[in-house]
Amino acid sequence: MIGTSHALGRGLLATLAFTLLLSSTAGAAQEEEGPPPVPEPTAIVDINSAPVEDIQAVVLDEELAQRIVDNRPYANKRQLLSRRLVTAEQYETIRDRIVARRVTPAPER
């Protein structure tokens, strides 16, 4: 009887080890198959004053960033749409990351 319980204990231990191995492998597979990580949000960029590099970080397109700079100033960020600088789809992806602060002229002396 002692030999049987010892063999039974080893079998139980082997089953437990196998189960742990399977569960850790499954967890690793789930991590790899999950959705891609969400990129860190960028700072909000003022399209009236930011350098082209900062705007490019938001719009992800060098040519578009340069067009935005070249067409300044903007009364509001929706003018990117009304001036047809961006499509509605592009605007939806960047609208929460841009602002158009009013440009105040320098005082004359």
Buried (B, 14 or more C-beta within 10 A) or exposed (E): EEEEEEEEEEEEEEEEEEEEEEEEEEEEEEEEEEEEEEEEEEEEBBBBBBEBEBBBBBBEBEEBBEBBBEEEEBEEBEBBBEEEBBEEEBBEEBBEBBBBEEEEEEEEE
